[in-house]
Amino acid sequence: MKVAFKPWLIGFFMLTIFLFGETAIAQKKKTDNQCNLPLINKSGTCAANQCQAACVKRHKDGVGKCTTNPDKKMRCICFYLCPR
């Protein structure tokens, strides 16, 4: 028995996957509204664990990172999604 396939059917599936795959990728690349909040420490130092904990305490979806400011002091910055 000869196995026959329909090339137009395969082309249709490939085109569908290509079109819907591209729109899904385009939606993932959409930029979110991201805000940042500097968290000030009196000593001028930044511990990564404390920074992350303080950020999550203020904003549940936040990520705390230690950075240096222009004065060469360490500070904690909390990145979180802005309310719309």
Secondary structure, DSSP 8 states (H G I E B T S, - for coil): ------HHHHHHHHHHHHHHHHHHHHHHT----EEEEEE--TTS---HHHHHHHHHHH-TT-EEEEEE-TTS-EEEEEEEE---
